[in-house]
């Protein structure tokens, strides 16, 4: 376990400011302006695109490389989760059933 | 914010909390593994707790930890944190019309607390910004309810992770629960054909561009998917009534 030094604390405070600035970036200034209509329409695709961009590499890649192996617990966990969602429209069940498929394969078989 | 009585007494606050609850285990699993990662990579318990309480951004924490431990220059760490957070800059553009009626410090507070899932659930619930004072109050209260559950489950699980770091083996892969949570939300959003196109395009783009530094592949994937779907929209025969746009 490391020791605490002031420099690290200062950087952590700086990172907190970065969080605020990044997440408030376009509504910090109160100058009136508005987005063109096409851009507003386009942003409706941003949430789902962001999720896919985060999720897909986490499921199909290992340390930055595509994994063409079918012995990968994440693939089955992810599919089970998606099926569970479409079955009951419930995110909690998605997590529970996905993990119920993932954990035995991952811990038990080492996939 | 949830400190304001008019917000936390509003029925939309409870609705916001209720809709975030099913995600809480996923957020918690993720927070837990972030807490574990901080301590296991050599940060002190005090630093890890401080980082959990202040930074409140899993991906930028995970990116900053190795740099902090290696003693990289401060500006490099902060710039890395910002780049990893660039997707939130895109989200803030989307959130702007929902926020501008609030005073500055409340906007900053909401911005600070609006993580991936709060943003996604909020814009799913309210495809359009409110036009009357009542609608705006309800939307703000809903967002505050979302944020309260998201913040609470993330922070508490992260702190548990920091304390119990040496008892939780990372090789179990508990963090996968966080990914499953995102998969559930993703399915809930995939309501139109073009959104499915956005999933495919963004997923492939994020894998292809994975070698980009600082998780810029995510921002690139969002940009490509948004632009492509916008240009494909004109070929849609007709937008069915009631779909968000």
Interface residues (C-beta under 8 A of the other chain):
Chain A: X1 X2 X3 X4 X7 X8 X9 X10 X11 X12 X13 X14 X15 X16 X18 X19 X20 X21 X22 X23 X24 X25 X26 X27 X28 X30 X34 X35 X38 X41 X42 X43 X44 X45 X46 X47 X48 X49 X50 X51 X52 X53 X54 X55 X56 X57 X58 X59 X60 X61 X64 X66 X73 X74 X77 X78 X81 X82 X84 X85 X86 X89 X90 X91 X92 X94 X95 X96 X98 X99 X102 X103 X106 X107
Chain B: X21 X22 X23 X25 X26 X29 X39 X42 X43 X44 X45 X46 X47 X50 X51 X54 X55 X56 X57 X60 X61 X64 X68 X69 X74 X77 X78 X81 X82 X85 X86 X87 X88 X89 X90 X91 X92 X93 X94 X95 X96 X97 X99 X100 X104 X107 X108 X110 X111 X112 X114 X115 X116 X119 X120 X123 X124 X127 X172 X173 X176 X177 X179 X180 X181 X182 X183 X184 X185 X186 X187 X188 X189 X190 X194 X195 X198 X199 X200 X201 X202 X203 X204 X205 X206 X207 X210 X211 X217 X218 X221 X222 X225 X226 X227 X229 X230 X233 X244 X245
